[in-house]
Amino acid sequence: MILDNGVIRTLDPSLPRAGALAIAGPIVAGGVGTHEWMLPTPERVDLAGRCVLPAFTDSHVHFPTWALARHDVRLEQAASVGAALALVAAHPRRGSWIRGTGWRDAAWPDRPTAAALDTVTGSTPTALWSKDYHSLWLNSAALAVAGGDLDVRGGVVERDSQGIPTGVLREESAWRFRERFVEITEDEWVEATREGIRVANARGVGAIHDKDGWLGAASFFSRIHEREGLSIRVWQSIPADRLDEVAGLPLPARIGDDFLRLGYLKTFMDGTLGSQTALMLDGSGVEITTRAELEEIILRGTEAGWPVAVHAIGDRANRNALDAFEATRHAWAPRGLRHRIEHAQCLDAADLPRFAELGIACSVQLSHAASDRDLADLYWGDRAEGAYAFRSLWDSGAVVVNGSDAPVEELDPLAGIRAGVLRTIDERPGWHPEQALTVEQAILASTVTPAWLAGDERRRGKLLPGFLADLVVLSRDPFLCEADELESVEVVATMVGGRWVHNPPPWD
């Protein structure tokens, strides 16, 4: 197959642009010359001036959770408890639980409570996740399911003046509740994931770094892979608390095949901005994993050959994580392990250059800066100067990869790229525009650097001979767009492994 009459952005500095691309089976065969046209009846795809990039990678996504949440009550637009209740009441009921996501109560005039939720849910157990997925709003029927068993280390159970739970759980308390009590069948997970893959392909996504290892996401992807084949490449995390199982088996890191691999450990240092549980240098927040505990995870992971991805939001959490990586560098650096800090949202100025110095990748979400700007100004004040410092991290030499954190934000790489360039998602001017990335940087963070982080830099992320033919066809070349025109760039088609997985040609 030959794609020609368009602009091919290889994303390789030695040959950044080509007029055409030859594909043989699942791989890129090369640029077009006389010898390609001599092949027997090559299929020709007329790009008609469109632009081709390597397919996007979402480097931080809770994919099955996002896929399932697409059918749940969506509460992002609720500005009060009453508005949220109206959305819950109007949503069609599915299954034995009412599930929802997206509420953010920082600016609400009232607080979410079980009693309020009872008025529209009655005896049907209800679990509504906050936008950051670190707080859970339950009704009385859901609280009753737990039988009072709500407290856990690293968790928060909000209580009234009489010590009675209000209906809001945070951090480990929320996650353990979901794991133990919210009823979702594996068939439901698999069907939602299958549908989600089609949506992701339609948005130009060819690969993901999934963070839902704790709920057994690998088994969902595996069922799809075995039955009809995956059309997205999955690099799957494993919870760090399952390290004993991993270390006890003769498994190499990155075990699997071209479409489904296990390969890194995931753990949490702290909570989030929205739930006010980020661990800060002023002593506020919730500590989930201590620096000493993270050092132990890194060392034990190193013995088994597994890199670590650690969630860190607050400036204290990020410093503790960087300190742990520095203290253990003697063990993991000689093995070439590529560790990462997820989010890296609020950084003290002294810690920002340490990512590049230590070789720790920044797994960020470009859309978070624009989405969280009001909360960052409200809760972090002057410290917001060191928040979402994407350009400073890039200029320091750090490896920056971009993800969506879906379902916290929508899985949509082009929207994330626009947010990274414009630093706004509404009509307001960009927030801290000095931290904006260029279009090229935002695209590299969504293609080239994620492939490097997964150890695939010699086979994915660029359109070079011998690389996998994972690509996205765009309606126009984003490199030539003015920043305010980026919204006009649309996904036309997506190819993974030489196979069209969304909207095969010909195109109008």
C-alpha positions in Angstrom: 0.0 0.0 0.0 1.2 3.5 -0.8 -0.1 6.6 0.8 0.7 9.6 -1.3 -0.3 13.1 -2.4 -0.2 14.4 1.2 2.1 15.4 3.9 3.8 12.6 5.9 5.2 13.8 9.3 7.6 11.1 10.2 8.6 12.8 13.5 12.2 11.8 12.9 14.6 14.8 12.7 16.7 13.1 10.0 13.8 13.0 7.6 10.9 15.0 9.2 8.7 15.2 6.1 7.8 13.0 3.1 5.3 13.2 0.3 4.3 9.6 0.5 4.6 6.4 2.5 4.9 2.7 1.5 3.5 0.1 3.8 4.1 -3.7 3.5 2.0 -5.8 5.8 2.2 -4.5 9.4 5.3 -2.3 8.9 6.4 0.8 7.1 8.4 -0.2 4.0 9.8 3.3 3.2 9.3 6.4 1.3 8.1 6.3 -2.3 10.6 6.0 -5.1 10.7 4.3 -8.5 11.2 0.8 -7.1 7.9 1.0 -5.1 5.9 1.9 -8.2 7.4 -1.2 -9.9 5.8 -3.5 -7.3 2.9 -5.6 -8.7 -0.3 -3.5 -8.5 0.3 -1.6 -5.3 -2.8 -0.2 -3.7 -2.6 3.6 -3.8 -4.3 5.8 -1.2 -4.8 9.3 -2.3 -4.4 11.6 0.7 -5.7 14.6 -1.2 -3.4 16.9 0.8 -4.2 15.5 4.2 -1.5 15.0 6.9 -0.3 11.7 8.3 1.3 11.3 11.7 2.2 8.3 13.9 -0.9 7.2 15.8 -1.4 8.8 19.1 -0.5 7.1 22.5 -2.5 7.9 25.6 0.1 7.6 28.2 -2.2 7.7 31.3 -5.6 6.3 31.0 -7.9 4.2 33.1 -9.3 2.6 30.0 -12.0 0.1 31.2 -13.1 2.6 33.9 -13.4 5.4 31.2 -15.2 3.0 28.8 -17.7 2.0 31.5 -18.2 5.5 32.7 -19.3 6.6 29.2 -22.8 5.1 30.1 -22.9 6.4 33.7 -24.5 9.6 35.1 -22.2 12.5 34.0 -22.0 15.3 36.6 -19.4 17.6 35.1 -21.9 20.4 34.5 -23.4 20.3 38.0 -22.9 23.5 40.0 -24.6 22.4 43.2 -25.9 19.4 45.0 -29.4 20.1 43.6 -28.1 20.2 40.0 -26.3 16.9 40.6 -29.4 15.3 42.0 -31.5 16.4 39.0 -29.0 14.7 36.7 -29.1 11.5 38.8 -32.9 11.5 38.8 -33.1 12.0 35.0 -30.6 9.3 34.1 -31.9 5.9 32.9 -31.3 3.1 35.5 -29.0 0.2 34.5 -28.2 -2.8 36.7 -28.4 -3.1 40.4 -26.4 0.1 41.2 -26.6 3.7 40.1 -23.2 4.8 39.0 -21.9 8.3 38.1 -18.8 10.4 37.8 -17.6 14.0 37.3 -18.8 16.0 40.3 -16.5 18.7 41.7 -17.8 20.4 44.8 -15.1 23.0 45.5 -17.3 25.9 44.4 -20.7 24.4 45.3 -22.7 26.3 47.9 -23.6 23.0 49.6 -21.8 19.8 50.4 -22.7 16.3 49.0 -24.3 14.0 51.6 -25.9 10.6 51.6 -29.2 12.2 52.9 -29.4 14.4 49.9 -28.7 11.6 47.5 -31.4 9.4 49.1 -34.1 11.8 47.9 -33.6 10.8 44.3 -32.2 7.2 44.6 -34.3 5.7 47.4 -33.1 2.2 48.3 -31.0 1.7 45.1 -27.3 1.7 46.2 -25.6 4.6 44.5 -21.9 5.4 44.0 -20.8 8.7 42.3 -17.2 9.4 41.6 -15.7 12.9 41.8 -14.1 14.3 38.7 -10.6 13.4 40.0 -11.7 9.8 40.9 -10.4 10.2 44.4 -13.7 10.9 46.2 -16.8 8.8 46.2 -20.3 10.1 47.1 -22.6 7.3 48.4 -26.2 7.2 49.4 -27.5 5.5 52.6 -28.2 2.2 50.8 -24.6 2.0 49.6 -23.2 2.9 53.0 -25.3 0.1 54.5 -23.7 -2.4 52.1 -20.4 -1.8 53.8 -21.8 -2.4 57.3 -19.6 0.4 58.7 -16.4 -1.1 57.3 -15.1 2.1 55.7 -11.8 3.1 57.4 -8.5 2.1 55.8 -5.0 3.5 56.0 -4.5 6.2 53.5 -8.2 6.8 53.3 -10.6 9.5 54.5 -14.2 8.9 55.8 -16.0 12.2 56.2 -18.1 12.3 59.3 -20.5 14.8 60.9 -20.3 16.2 64.4 -21.8 13.0 65.8 -19.2 10.8 64.0 -21.7 9.5 61.5 -20.4 9.1 57.9 -21.7 11.8 55.7 -21.6 9.7 52.5 -18.2 11.0 51.1 -15.2 8.7 51.1 -11.8 9.8 49.8 -8.6 8.0 48.6 -8.1 4.5 49.8 -11.5 4.4 51.5 -13.2 5.2 48.2 -11.1 2.7 46.1 -11.6 -0.1 48.6 -15.3 0.5 48.7 -15.5 0.2 44.9 -13.4 -2.9 44.8 -15.4 -4.7 47.5 -18.9 -3.6 47.0 -19.8 -2.0 43.7 -21.2 -4.9 41.5 -19.9 -4.9 37.9 -19.7 -8.2 36.0 -16.7 -9.1 33.9 -18.9 -9.3 30.8 -20.0 -5.7 31.4 -16.3 -4.6 31.7 -15.4 -6.4 28.5 -18.3 -5.1 26.4 -17.6 -1.5 27.6 -13.9 -1.9 26.8 -14.6 -3.3 23.4 -16.8 -0.3 22.6 -14.2 2.1 24.1 -11.5 0.7 21.8 -13.6 1.7 18.8 -14.0 5.2 20.1 -10.3 5.5 20.9 -9.4 4.3 17.3 -11.8 7.0 15.9 -9.8 9.6 17.8 -6.5 8.5 16.3 -5.3 6.4 19.3 -3.2 3.4 18.4 -1.7 2.6 21.9 -2.3 3.2 25.5 -0.5 3.0 28.8 -3.4 1.6 31.0 -3.6 2.2 34.7 -6.5 -0.1 35.6 -4.3 -3.0 36.5 -5.7 -3.1 40.0 -9.2 -4.2 38.7 -7.8 -6.9 36.3 -7.9 -4.9 33.1 -5.4 -7.2 31.5 -8.0 -10.0 31.5 -10.6 -7.7 29.8 -8.1 -6.8 27.0 -7.0 -10.5 26.8 -10.6 -11.7 26.2 -11.0 -9.3 23.3 -7.5 -10.1 22.0 -8.3 -13.8 22.0 -11.7 -13.5 20.4 -11.4 -10.9 17.7 -8.0 -9.3 18.1 -7.2 -5.9 19.6 -7.0 -2.8 17.4 -5.1 -0.9 20.1 -1.7 -1.6 21.7 -2.0 -1.9 25.5 0.9 -1.5 27.9 -0.6 -2.6 31.2 0.3 -1.6 34.7 0.3 -3.9 37.7 -0.4 -2.6 41.2 2.7 -2.4 43.3 1.0 -4.4 46.1 1.0 -7.4 43.7 4.8 -7.2 43.4 5.2 -10.5 45.4 3.2 -12.3 42.7 5.2 -10.8 39.9 8.6 -11.3 41.6 7.7 -14.9 42.4 7.2 -15.8 38.8 9.9 -16.2 36.1 8.3 -13.4 34.1 10.4 -10.8 32.2 9.3 -7.2 32.2 7.2 -6.3 29.2 5.9 -9.8 28.9 3.3 -10.3 26.1 3.0 -9.6 22.4 2.7 -6.6 20.1 -0.8 -5.8 21.3 -1.0 -6.6 25.0 2.0 -6.4 27.4 2.5 -6.3 31.1 5.4 -4.1 32.0 5.4 -1.7 35.0 4.3 -1.2 38.6 1.9 1.5 39.7 1.6 3.0 43.2 0.4 6.3 44.8 2.2 8.8 46.9 -0.8 11.0 47.7 -4.3 12.2 46.7 -5.4 15.0 44.4 -5.9 18.7 44.1 -9.7 18.5 43.7 -10.2 16.4 46.8 -7.7 18.5 48.7 -5.7 15.4 49.5 -2.5 16.2 47.6 0.5 16.0 49.9 2.0 19.4 50.2 5.2 20.9 51.7 3.0 22.8 54.2 2.0 19.5 55.8 -1.5 19.3 54.3 -2.9 16.4 52.3 -2.9 12.6 52.6 0.2 10.4 52.4 -0.6 7.1 50.8 2.9 5.7 50.3 5.9 7.0 52.3 9.3 7.7 50.8 10.8 4.7 52.6 8.0 2.5 51.3 8.5 3.7 47.7 12.2 3.0 48.0 11.4 -0.6 48.9 9.0 -0.9 46.0 11.6 0.5 43.6 14.3 -1.9 44.9 12.1 -4.9 44.8 10.8 -4.0 41.4 14.4 -3.5 40.2 15.2 -7.1 41.2 12.3 -8.3 39.1 13.2 -5.9 36.3 10.0 -3.8 36.5 10.0 0.0 36.3 7.7 2.0 38.6 5.1 4.6 37.8 4.2 6.6 40.9 1.3 9.0 41.2 2.4 12.3 42.8 0.4 15.5 42.8 1.5 17.7 45.6 5.0 19.3 45.9 5.8 17.2 49.0 4.7 14.0 47.2 6.8 14.8 44.2 9.9 15.6 46.3 9.4 12.3 48.3 9.2 10.4 45.0 12.2 12.0 43.5 14.2 11.4 46.7 13.2 7.7 46.6 14.4 7.4 43.0 17.6 9.2 43.8 18.3 7.0 46.9 17.8 3.8 44.8 19.5 5.0 41.6 22.6 2.9 42.2 20.3 -0.2 41.8 18.0 0.7 38.9 20.1 3.0 36.7 22.6 0.3 35.6 19.6 -1.8 34.4 18.3 1.0 32.3 14.8 1.0 33.9 12.6 3.9 32.8 10.7 5.1 35.8 8.0 7.7 35.7 6.1 10.1 37.9 2.4 10.4 37.0 1.0 13.9 37.0 3.9 15.8 38.6 1.4 18.6 39.0 2.8 20.9 41.7 6.6 21.2 41.9 8.9 23.2 44.1 11.4 25.1 42.0 14.3 23.2 43.5 12.8 19.9 42.3 11.9 20.7 38.8 15.3 20.1 37.3 15.7 16.8 39.1 13.5 14.9 36.6 16.1 15.3 33.8 19.0 14.9 36.2 17.7 11.6 37.5 16.2 10.3 34.2 12.6 10.1 35.6 9.9 10.7 33.0 7.1 13.1 33.5 3.8 11.4 32.7 1.6 14.5 32.5 -1.9 15.4 31.2 -1.8 18.5 29.1 -5.5 19.0 29.5 -5.3 19.1 33.3 -3.7 22.6 33.4 -6.6 24.2 31.6 -9.2 22.1 33.4 -7.8 22.6 36.9 -6.8 26.2 36.7 -9.5 27.6 39.0 -8.8 24.9 41.7 -5.1 25.5 41.5 -5.5 29.2 42.0 -7.9 28.6 44.9 -6.0 25.9 46.8 -2.4 26.4 45.8 -2.2 30.2 45.5 1.4 31.3 44.9 2.4 27.7 44.5 0.5 27.6 41.3 3.5 29.2 39.7 5.1 25.8 39.9 2.1 23.8 38.8 1.6 22.1 35.5 5.0 23.4 34.4 5.1 21.5 31.2 7.3 23.9 29.2 9.8 24.2 32.1 10.0 20.5 32.4 10.5 20.1 28.6 13.2 22.8 28.5 15.0 21.2 31.4 15.6 18.1 29.3 13.0 15.9 31.0 11.1 13.3 29.1 7.5 14.5 28.9 4.7 12.1 27.8 1.1 13.1 27.5 -2.1 11.3 28.5 -5.7 12.1 29.3 -6.2 10.5 32.7 -9.6 9.5 31.3 -12.2 9.4 32.7 -10.9 12.4 34.7 -10.6 14.2 31.3 -11.9 12.9 28.0 -9.8 10.5 26.0 -9.1 12.8 23.0 -5.5 13.4 22.0 -6.2 16.3 19.7 -8.1 18.1 22.5 -5.1 17.4 24.8 -2.7 18.8 22.3 -4.8 22.0 21.9 -4.9 22.4 25.7 -1.1 22.0 25.9 -0.6 24.7 23.2 -3.3 27.1 24.2 -3.4 26.5 28.0 -7.2 27.1 27.9 -10.3 25.1 27.0 -12.7 28.0 27.1 -12.9 31.6 26.0 -10.5 32.8 28.7 -6.9 33.6 27.9 -4.4 30.9 28.5 -3.5 30.1 32.1 0.2 30.6 32.7 0.9 30.8 29.0 4.7 30.7 29.6 4.2 27.0 30.3 2.6 26.3 26.9 4.2 23.8 24.6 4.6 24.2 20.9 2.5 22.1 18.5 5.5 20.0 17.7 6.3 19.4 21.4 2.7 18.5 22.3 2.6 16.0 19.4 6.0 14.5 20.3 4.7 14.0 23.8 1.7 12.1 22.4 3.7 9.9 20.0 7.4 9.7 20.2 8.2 9.9 23.9 5.5 7.5 25.0 7.0 4.9 22.7 10.4 5.5 24.3 9.0 5.1 27.8 7.5 1.8 26.9 10.9 0.6 25.4 9.5 0.7 21.9 11.5 3.6 20.4 12.9 1.4 17.7 9.5 0.2 16.4 6.8 2.7 17.3 6.2 6.5 17.5 7.8 7.4 14.2 7.0 6.6 10.5 10.3 5.1 9.4 11.2 1.9 7.5 10.9 -1.1 9.7 8.6 0.6 12.2 5.1 -0.6 12.9 2.6 1.0 10.5 0.5 2.7 13.2 -0.7 6.1 11.9 -3.4 8.6 11.9 -4.7 10.6 8.9 -5.6 14.2 9.8 -7.8 16.6 7.9 -5.0 19.2 7.8 -1.4 19.6 8.9 -1.4 20.8 12.6 2.2 22.0 12.2 1.1 24.6 9.7 -1.9 25.8 11.8 -2.2 28.9 13.8 -2.8 28.0 17.4 -6.4 29.2 17.3 -7.0 27.1 14.2 -6.1 23.8 15.9 -9.7 23.0 16.6 -10.3 22.6 12.9 -7.9 19.6 12.7 -9.9 16.4 12.7 -9.1 12.7 12.6 -10.0 11.2 9.2 -8.7 7.6 9.6 -6.5 5.5 11.9 -4.3 2.5 11.0 -2.7 0.1 13.5 -0.3 -2.6 12.3 -1.0 -1.9 8.6 -4.8 -2.4 9.1 -7.3 0.4 8.9 -9.1 0.3 12.3 -11.2 3.5 11.7 -12.7 4.8 8.5 -10.7 3.1 5.7 -10.3 4.9 2.4 -11.5 6.1 0.0 -12.6 9.3 1.6 -14.7 12.2 0.3 
